[in-house]
Amino acid sequence: MRPRVGARALDIGCGLGAYAAALAGLGYDTLAVDWADAAVSAARDRYADVEPRLRVRRLDFEDADEVAARLPRAGFDLVTMRLVLAFMADKRAVAMGVPPARAKPRAWGRVRGLLAPGGAWVVTTPLVERLPQERQYIGVTAEDVAVVTEGWGRGEWYDLDAGGVRCFVLRV
Ligand SMILES: C[S@@+](CC[C@H](N)C(=O)[O-])C[C@H]1O[C@@H](n2cnc3c(N)ncnc32)[C@H](O)[C@@H]1O
């Protein structure tokens, strides 16, 4: 289904930009961010022809102050994170039982603040239990999922393949 005219998407941890470019191709006015300079330049080079519908910026989504200063509150209809959540310090903090800092929402709380009413967060992530031991660091546990999905109004999930990559669609 095509988005409505003017719908805005944010792709967090865009890497080389293929997913963000696909969103732009669907019609989203898309902002792609990554904390790695190399990823930002590669995505810009690869998809220069998709500008201005796709813009790529350097941004560390771990940095709550930077997120608040540079991204518009309630400014996106869709926020995506593909193969990124497991690398976030906030996710590791949950695994280690570290409580959240006061007044600084964790990554998923920051995503909620960026979504316009009716917006969705689409998180694609491997599940730990389906990964071989040596690659489990790139996955999430059932406990991680319970913490990350808490407080969202509605949610669905889909298994994308037999390898255990799951896609969660969460709405405020
Ligand atoms: C496995 S790659 C996935 C790239 C892309 N989403 C895809 O599906 O092809 C993870 C990406 O997340 C980025 N990343 C990790 N932590 C980040 C953070 N705190 N802020 C922004 N980007 C981050 C990394 O630089 C890397 O490009």
The ligand as an SDF file (V2000), in Angstrom:
LIG
                    3D

 27 29  0  0  0  0  0  0  0  0999 V2000
   23.5950   -4.1580   10.7090 C   0  0  0  0  0  0  0  0  0  0  0  0
   23.6050   -2.5150   10.1340 S   0  0  0  0  0  0  0  0  0  0  0  0
   21.9560   -2.3890    9.3990 C   0  0  0  0  0  0  0  0  0  0  0  0
   21.8970   -1.3350    8.3340 C   0  0  0  0  0  0  0  0  0  0  0  0
   20.5340   -1.1510    7.6580 C   0  0  0  0  0  0  0  0  0  0  0  0
   19.4980   -0.8000    8.6220 N   0  0  0  0  0  0  0  0  0  0  0  0
   20.1200   -2.3610    6.8760 C   0  0  0  0  0  0  0  0  0  0  0  0
   19.1680   -3.0340    7.2580 O   0  0  0  0  0  0  0  0  0  0  0  0
   20.7690   -2.6310    5.8490 O   0  0  0  0  0  0  0  0  0  0  0  0
   23.4160   -1.5560   11.6430 C   0  0  0  0  0  0  0  0  0  0  0  0
   23.5530   -0.0660   11.3950 C   0  0  0  0  0  0  0  0  0  0  0  0
   23.1230    0.6450   12.5680 O   0  0  0  0  0  0  0  0  0  0  0  0
   23.9800    1.7430   12.7590 C   0  0  0  0  0  0  0  0  0  0  0  0
   23.8720    2.1600   14.1630 N   0  0  0  0  0  0  0  0  0  0  0  0
   24.1490    1.4070   15.2570 C   0  0  0  0  0  0  0  0  0  0  0  0
   23.9490    2.1290   16.3760 N   0  0  0  0  0  0  0  0  0  0  0  0
   23.5230    3.3570   15.9610 C   0  0  0  0  0  0  0  0  0  0  0  0
   23.1680    4.5400   16.6520 C   0  0  0  0  0  0  0  0  0  0  0  0
   23.2310    4.6200   17.9670 N   0  0  0  0  0  0  0  0  0  0  0  0
   22.7620    5.6130   15.9560 N   0  0  0  0  0  0  0  0  0  0  0  0
   22.6950    5.5510   14.5960 C   0  0  0  0  0  0  0  0  0  0  0  0
   23.0510    4.4670   13.8830 N   0  0  0  0  0  0  0  0  0  0  0  0
   23.4570    3.3760   14.5600 C   0  0  0  0  0  0  0  0  0  0  0  0
   25.3540    1.1990   12.3440 C   0  0  0  0  0  0  0  0  0  0  0  0
   26.2800    2.2190   12.0400 O   0  0  0  0  0  0  0  0  0  0  0  0
   24.9900    0.3680   11.1200 C   0  0  0  0  0  0  0  0  0  0  0  0
   25.0170    1.1240    9.9290 O   0  0  0  0  0  0  0  0  0  0  0  0
  1  2  1  0
  2  3  1  0
  2 10  1  0
  3  4  1  0
  4  5  1  0
  5  6  1  0
  5  7  1  0
  7  8  2  0
  7  9  1  0
 10 11  1  0
 11 12  1  0
 11 26  1  0
 12 13  1  0
 13 14  1  0
 13 24  1  0
 14 15  1  0
 14 23  1  0
 15 16  2  0
 16 17  1  0
 17 18  1  0
 17 23  2  0
 18 19  1  0
 18 20  2  0
 20 21  1  0
 21 22  2  0
 22 23  1  0
 24 25  1  0
 24 26  1  0
 26 27  1  0
M  CHG  2   2   1   9  -1
M  END
$$$$
